[in-house]
Amino acid sequence: MTITVELLWAITGLLLTIAATFLPASFASPTWIWEQQEVQTFSLGVTYQVGAVLLVGCLGGKNAAVMSQIAYIFLGITLLPVFSEGGGIGYLREPSFGYLLGFIPGAWICGNLAFQEYPKLESLAFSCLCGLLSVHVTGLTYLIISGIFGWRNIESLSLFEGIFRYSIFPLPGQLGIICAVAVMAYFLRRLLFY
């Protein structure tokens, strides 16, 4: 890809990540009773934020995905409250900040693996899964290190509560989002001829 195309994907990734941070993920379940004619929605308990990170990796490649996530973290720490609980330099002490840092290696791994071969649904899903694993490993590492050195806020969660809240609880919803991202990336890559 040319630098211009990568820059456009990076800007798109930044905007998608910001928007997806505040968009709760849910799935629709139509009823099978024809008289009711309604569609019920059920929350997945997460937002589309991780999905946006991985989608840009699958569509824009590793460089665009990493640039978008570096810009996202920079904006959140310095200028705008783009994180789910605000922003600012004090956000470094939040237990969830390690997961935000994990977006950078997660985007790189996903983007790198997604462009190793011609896009297939299973290879795109695998690249998303590896990216998600990288996000969680980075987040867990940050939780442990911040607990050891006392970087976290005093009123923040214990290590086990943090692991449950930020890794175990959102994982099923994030796996559902990975499925949707892999399908979207597969069809968009075919549509865009790359």
C-alpha positions as CSV (number, residue, x, y, z in Angstrom):
1,M,0.0,0.0,0.0
2,T,1.1,3.5,-0.6
3,I,1.7,6.0,2.2
4,T,-1.4,8.0,1.2
5,V,-3.6,5.0,1.4
6,E,-2.1,3.9,4.8
7,L,-2.7,7.4,6.1
8,L,-6.3,7.4,5.0
9,W,-6.8,4.0,6.7
10,A,-5.1,5.4,9.8
11,I,-7.5,8.4,10.0
12,T,-10.4,6.0,9.3
13,G,-9.2,3.7,12.1
14,L,-8.9,6.6,14.5
15,L,-12.4,7.8,13.8
16,L,-13.8,4.3,14.0
17,T,-12.1,3.6,17.3
18,I,-13.4,6.9,18.8
19,A,-16.9,6.2,17.6
20,A,-16.9,2.5,18.6
21,T,-15.8,3.3,22.1
22,F,-19.2,4.7,22.9
23,L,-21.3,2.2,20.8
24,P,-22.5,-0.8,22.9
25,A,-22.4,-4.1,21.0
26,S,-25.6,-6.1,20.7
27,F,-27.1,-8.8,18.5
28,A,-30.6,-9.1,17.1
29,S,-32.8,-12.1,17.6
30,P,-36.0,-12.1,15.5
31,T,-38.9,-13.9,17.0
32,W,-40.3,-16.9,15.2
33,I,-43.9,-16.0,15.9
34,W,-45.1,-14.2,12.8
35,E,-47.9,-12.3,14.6
36,Q,-45.4,-10.4,16.8
37,Q,-43.2,-9.2,14.0
38,E,-40.5,-7.8,16.3
39,V,-36.8,-8.1,16.6
40,Q,-35.3,-8.3,20.1
41,T,-31.8,-7.1,20.8
42,F,-29.5,-8.4,23.4
43,S,-26.4,-6.7,24.7
44,L,-23.0,-8.4,24.5
45,G,-21.7,-6.4,27.5
46,V,-18.9,-4.7,25.5
47,T,-18.5,-1.9,23.0
48,Y,-17.3,-2.2,19.4
49,Q,-14.0,-0.6,20.3
50,V,-11.8,-3.7,20.0
51,G,-13.7,-4.6,16.8
52,A,-12.8,-1.2,15.3
53,V,-9.1,-1.8,16.1
54,L,-9.1,-5.2,14.5
55,L,-11.2,-4.2,11.5
56,V,-8.6,-1.5,10.6
57,G,-5.9,-4.1,11.0
58,C,-7.7,-6.4,8.6
59,L,-8.4,-3.7,6.0
60,G,-5.6,-1.2,6.3
61,G,-2.7,-3.3,7.3
62,K,-0.3,-3.2,10.2
63,N,1.1,0.3,9.7
64,A,-2.3,2.0,9.4
65,A,-3.7,0.2,12.3
66,V,-0.7,1.0,14.6
67,M,-0.8,4.7,13.5
68,S,-4.5,4.9,14.3
69,Q,-4.1,3.4,17.8
70,I,-1.1,5.6,18.7
71,A,-3.1,8.6,17.6
72,Y,-6.1,7.4,19.7
73,I,-4.0,7.0,22.8
74,F,-2.2,10.3,22.3
75,L,-5.6,12.1,21.9
76,G,-7.0,10.5,24.9
77,I,-4.0,11.3,27.2
78,T,-3.5,14.8,26.0
79,L,-6.4,16.5,24.4
80,L,-9.9,14.8,24.3
81,P,-11.9,12.6,26.6
82,V,-12.1,9.8,24.0
83,F,-11.7,6.9,26.4
84,S,-14.8,5.2,27.8
85,E,-14.2,6.8,31.2
86,G,-12.8,10.2,30.1
87,G,-9.2,10.9,29.4
88,G,-6.3,12.9,30.5
89,I,-2.9,12.1,31.8
90,G,-4.5,10.7,35.0
91,Y,-5.9,7.9,32.9
92,L,-2.5,6.2,33.0
93,R,-3.4,5.1,36.6
94,E,-6.7,3.4,35.5
95,P,-6.6,-0.4,35.5
96,S,-8.1,-0.4,32.0
97,F,-5.2,1.6,30.5
98,G,-3.1,-1.4,29.8
99,Y,-5.8,-2.8,27.5
100,L,-5.8,0.5,25.6
101,L,-2.0,0.1,25.3
102,G,-2.6,-3.4,24.0
103,F,-4.5,-1.9,21.0
104,I,-1.1,-1.0,19.5
105,P,0.5,-4.5,19.4
106,G,-3.0,-6.0,18.8
107,A,-3.5,-3.9,15.7
108,W,0.0,-4.7,14.5
109,I,-0.4,-8.4,14.9
110,C,-3.8,-8.5,13.3
111,G,-2.7,-6.3,10.4
112,N,0.4,-8.3,9.8
113,L,-1.3,-11.7,9.8
114,A,-4.3,-10.4,7.8
115,F,-2.0,-9.6,4.9
116,Q,0.2,-12.7,4.9
117,E,-1.9,-14.4,2.3
118,Y,-5.0,-14.0,0.1
119,P,-7.9,-13.2,2.4
120,K,-9.9,-16.2,3.6
121,L,-12.5,-16.0,6.3
122,E,-10.6,-18.4,8.6
123,S,-7.3,-16.5,8.2
124,L,-9.0,-13.2,9.0
125,A,-10.7,-14.7,12.0
126,F,-7.3,-16.1,13.2
127,S,-5.6,-12.7,12.8
128,C,-8.4,-11.0,14.8
129,L,-8.1,-13.7,17.5
130,C,-4.3,-13.2,17.7
131,G,-4.8,-9.4,17.9
132,L,-7.4,-9.8,20.7
133,L,-5.0,-12.2,22.6
134,S,-2.3,-9.5,22.3
135,V,-4.6,-6.9,23.8
136,H,-5.5,-9.1,26.7
137,V,-1.8,-10.1,27.4
138,T,-0.7,-6.5,27.4
139,G,-3.7,-5.5,29.6
140,L,-3.0,-8.2,32.1
141,T,0.7,-7.4,32.1
142,Y,-0.1,-3.7,32.8
143,L,-2.5,-4.8,35.6
144,I,0.2,-6.9,37.3
145,I,3.0,-4.4,36.9
146,S,0.8,-1.4,38.1
147,G,-0.2,-3.5,41.1
148,I,3.4,-4.3,42.0
149,F,4.6,-0.8,41.7
150,G,1.5,0.9,43.1
151,W,0.7,2.9,39.9
152,R,-3.0,2.2,40.1
153,N,-5.4,4.5,41.9
154,I,-5.8,3.6,45.6
155,E,-9.6,3.0,45.2
156,S,-9.1,0.8,42.1
157,L,-9.8,-2.9,41.9
158,S,-7.7,-5.7,43.2
159,L,-5.8,-7.8,40.7
160,F,-8.3,-10.6,40.6
161,E,-11.2,-8.2,40.3
162,G,-9.4,-6.4,37.5
163,I,-8.7,-9.6,35.6
164,F,-12.3,-10.6,35.9
165,R,-13.7,-7.2,34.9
166,Y,-11.4,-6.4,32.0
167,S,-10.5,-9.9,30.6
168,I,-12.9,-12.6,31.6
169,F,-16.2,-10.8,31.6
170,P,-15.9,-9.1,28.2
171,L,-14.3,-12.1,26.4
172,P,-17.4,-13.8,25.1
173,G,-18.8,-10.5,23.7
174,Q,-15.4,-9.7,22.1
175,L,-15.3,-13.2,20.5
176,G,-18.7,-12.5,19.0
177,I,-17.4,-9.2,17.6
178,I,-14.4,-11.0,16.2
179,C,-16.7,-13.1,14.1
180,A,-18.5,-10.1,12.8
181,V,-15.2,-8.3,12.0
182,A,-13.8,-11.3,10.1
183,V,-16.9,-11.5,8.0
184,M,-17.0,-7.8,7.3
185,A,-13.3,-7.7,6.5
186,Y,-13.6,-10.7,4.2
187,F,-16.4,-9.1,2.1
188,L,-14.8,-5.6,2.1
189,R,-11.4,-7.0,1.0
190,R,-13.1,-8.8,-1.9
191,L,-15.1,-5.7,-2.7
192,L,-12.0,-3.5,-2.7
193,F,-10.0,-6.1,-4.7
194,Y,-7.1,-6.6,-2.3
